[in-house]
Amino acid sequence: MTITTAPPEVRPGRRVRRTALLLLLTLPGLVWAVIRLFGWERGPLVQVVAFTPYAAAWSLIPLVVALLARKWLIAAVAALTAALLAGAVLPRAIPDSDRGPAGGVPMSVMTVNMFIGAADPADVVRLVREHDVAVLAVQEFTPQAAAGLEAAGIDALLPHHALADEIGTTGSGLYSRFPMTDQGSRRGDGGGLQDGNLQVYATIQPPGAGPVLVESAHPLAPYALAAEDAWRADLEALPRADQGGTPRLVLGDFNSTLDHAPLRELISHGYRDAASATGDGLIGTWGPYDGVPIPPVTLDHILVDKRLGVRETQVHGVAGSDHRAVTAVVTLPPAS
């Protein structure tokens, strides 16, 4: 009688374990891709889905492993997962062929979250000067930040302003090179947990162009499960672009990435995301935070009415802030 022993690599138990491990590597990515595709993020998934670009990069690992292991069915699932996530993420890294009108009046705009007023005002003013910024939107704007910007010389560059500074994280403001009209502010939904964030708005009149409505956006962050409804309500309350009315720019800290369905829904109403349009949409604007090694995510956006053009965008570090400033050069239609 001859007794044979199967080589370890072909033992059924080991094959099953390898297959199970590959499935454990692959299926979470597929679930993530489906949630992102259909906008099903709820509860803790609201925060998790912000990291979809990292999940997209990770999805290549189980695909390669499955191909090397010749697990064809799992490889097919992994390939589908990678394709779904790539389709969601990669367009942000590819400049759009249509960025709106190329001709017209160029205007540089900038948004920065001042991190409860701790951002270095001189650094903010330096960016305004170096990038010829004509409209500046600020969030987490405190009386200390307002005084600091004034002392750093903001009024010499942007003499017109609509300010709603408050102690804490709720203040907001707009500074402009051009005259403002109809300025005001509205308070978002704090969800009963805190005061809602103030969001300043105004109409500006650049020379040679028609009027433009500008708003400094700051929806409540979904920092806790109890804040989710207020976060959604704040995004829902942001103005849609009225194609029959005055063109709009909405810029600020949206506490949302392009992987969040409520922000995509807002953009679908007549806007384009400036950074995504120029292929810079994967540059992180927030994180790490408070010493925690959180991978950077893109929470700060400049939403541009589709009747306006987008020429270029940039992201800049700001001393003292956990957010980065975003600048964009937009093109305004000439006055008729």
N, C-alpha and C positions, 0 to 999 in steps of 0.2 A: 504494500500500500504506500502510495506517495502522498505526502502532505505538502501543500504549497501555501505560501503566505503572500497575500496581495501587497504590492508595494504601497507605502504610505500614501503616495499621491493619488492612488486610485481607490483607497478605502472609501466605502459609501458614507460612513459617518463624517469623514473629513470633507468630502464633497458637499454634503448637506450643510455643514457648518460654513464652508466658504460661500455657498450660495446664499445662506441666510445673512451672512455678513454683507455681501454685496447688495442684497435687498435693503438692509438697514442703512446702507450708504446712499441708496438711490431713491427710495420711496419718499423720505422727507422732502427732498428737492422737488419731486413731482407734486406733492401736496402744496408746497410753497408756490410753485408755478401756477397751479390751478387757482389758489386763493388770490394771487396777484392778477391773473387773467380776468377773473370775474369780479374783482373788487370786494371779496368776501372778508376782508380783514375786520375783525371785531375784537373787543376786549384786549388782552395782552398782545394779540397779533397786530394791532395798530402800530405799536412801537417796533415789533419785530420786522414788519414788512419794509420799514425804512432802510433795512440793510440788504435789500434785494440785489443790488450790484455785487455784493460779496457772495451771496448765494449763487448768482450766475457764474462767478469765477469758480466756486467750489464744485458746481455741477459737472465740470469737465473731468474731475478726478474719478468719480465712479464710472464715467463713460470710458475713460482710458483703461481702468482696471478691468472692467467687464470685457472690453475688447481683447485685452491681453489674456484673460482667463477663458476666452471663447465662450462666454455665457451670452449667447446671441439674443435671447429674449430680454434679459436684463439690460444688455447693451442697447436694444431698441428703446426700452423705457427710458434709459439714461439719455439717449440721443434726443428723444422727444422732450424731456425735461430741459436739457441744455438749449434746445431750439426755442422753447417757449420763453425761457428766461433771457436768452440773447435777444429775442425779438422785442422784449420789454425794455431792455437796458441799452443795447448797442446804438439805437437811433440817436441817443443823446450825445454820442461821441462822433457823430457824422454830421457835418454842416448841412443844413437844409438847402435844397436848390431854390426854394422860394422863401426868402426872408422879408417879403414885403417890398414896397417901393424903394428903389435904390436912389432915386432923385428926390430932391426936396431940401429941407432945412435940417442939418444935423444938430443934434443936441445930446450932450453927455449927461447921464443920470447915475445916481449911486444910492445904495441902501446899506445901512450898517446897524446891527444891534449893539447898543452901547453897554451891554452887560451890567445892568442896574447902575448905570452911570460911571462904571469903572474904566471904560475905554479912554485911552489917552486922547484928549481933545486936540492936541497939537498934531498927532498922527492923523486924525481924521481930516483936519484942515489941510495938512500936507497932501493927502490924497486928492482932496477937492481941487487944490491948486494944480498939482501935477497932471491931473487927468481932465482939466478944464470942465469940471462938473458944473452944470447949470441948475440941477435940481437934486437935492439931498434929502433922503428920507431916513429918519432915525427911530429906533424902537428901544424899549427899556430906558426911556429918556427921563432923567431926573433933573430937578432944579440945579444940582451940582454940575451935571453934564451941560445944561444950558449956559450956566455961568462960565464953564470952562471953554466951551466953543466960542463964546463972545470974547473972552480974554485972549484966545488963540487967533482971533482975527477973522472969524467966519463972516461977520457983517460986511467986511470990505469986499468979500468975494460973492456972497449971497445975501444981499441986504433985505430981501423980502422973506417973511417967515410966518408960519402958522404953527404955534407951539402949544402942546398940551402936556407939559412936564409934570410928573408926579413922583413922589418918593416911592421907591420899590420898582417893580417890573412893568407897571401898567402905562407909563407915559409914552408919548409919541410926538413926532414933529416933522415939519417940512420946511426946508430952506430953499430959496429960489433966487436966481439972478434976475428973473423977470417979475413984473407985477402980478399979484394974486388977487383974485376976487372969490366971493362965495365960500370963503374958508370956514371950516368948522371941524368938529370931531364927533365921533359917536363911540359909545362904549360897547364892547362885545359882551358875550355871555360868560359870566364867571362860573356858571354851573352851581351856584350856591356855595362854592368852596372859597371863593375870593372875589374881589372886584374884577370885572372884565377889563380887558385891555382897551385903552383909548386908541382910536385910529383917526388920524388927522387927514383931512381932504381939502383940496382947493382947486380952483381953475387958474391956470397960468396962461399968459399971452406972450409967447416968444415973438420977436420981430420977424416979419416976413412969412409967418405961418399962422394957421388958425389956432384957436384956443384948444387947450388940452386939459382934461380932468386928471388929477394926480391924487393917489391915496397911499398913505403909509400903512401897510397891512401888518397886523400882528394878532392872528387868531390865537386863542388859548392853546397852550401845549397839552397834548394828551398824556400828561405826566402820571396820571392815576386812572384807574378804571372809572371812577366817578366823574372824571373830567371829559370822558369821551363824547358824551352828548353835546356838551358846550363847545368842544373842538369842532364837531361836525356843524353845529349851528353857526359858529363864527365863519367857517368857510362858506357855508350856504349864504350867509348874509353879505359876503363881499360882492361888489357890483359886477354885473355882467356887462360885457361890451355891447352897447346899443348901436347897431350898425346904422341907424338913422339919426343918431345924436352926436354929441361931441366925443371925439376919440379919447381913450383912457389909457393911463399907465397905472398899474397897481404894483407896488414894489415894497418889499419888506421881508420880515421873518415870518414865513407862513406856518412854521412848525409842521411842515409836511414836505414829503419828497414827491417826485413824479410817479412813485409807486403807490401813492395813496389815491384811492378812487375819488374822494371828494375834491382833491386839487385837480385831477384830470378832468373832472366834470366841469369845474369852473373854467378851466382853460378852453374847453370845447365850446364855450359861449363867446367866441370871437376873439380869443387871445392866442398868442404864441409865447412860449417860455423863451426868453432871450438867450440864455446860456445853451439850452438845447438846440436852438436854431443855429447857433454858431459852432456847434460841436464841442462845447465846454460843459455840457450838462452833467458830467460825472465828477466834476471837481467838488470836493467836500467843502462845505461852508461852516460846519459846526462840529465840534469834538476835536480831541478828547475834552472831557468836562470834569473839572474839580479833581484832577489827578487820576480819574478813572480812565483806563485805556480804551475808551469807546472809539471804534473806527469812525473816521469822519463821514458825515452824511450831508446831503444838500438840502438844507431847510430854507435858505434865503433865495428869493427869486425876483426877477423883474418880468412881469407879465405885460406884454406889449399888444395893444389893439392891432388886429390884423390890417387895419387901414394905414398903420405906420410901418416903417421898415426897421430892420435890425442890422447894423453894420458889424459890430464887434462887441465882445464881452470880456471881462477880466475879473479875477478873484484876487483879493489882496488881504494879507494879514494886517491886523490892527492891534497895536500894543494895548494890553489891558482887557481885551475882549475875548470871550470864548467863541465868538462868531467872526467870520471874515467878511469884509466888505465886498460887494459886487457892483461893478460898473458896467454900463452898456452905452454904446452910441446908437441912438435911434434917429430915424429920419422922419421928419414931419412934413406932411403935404404943404406946399406953398399956399399962402392965402389967396383966395380967389378974388 
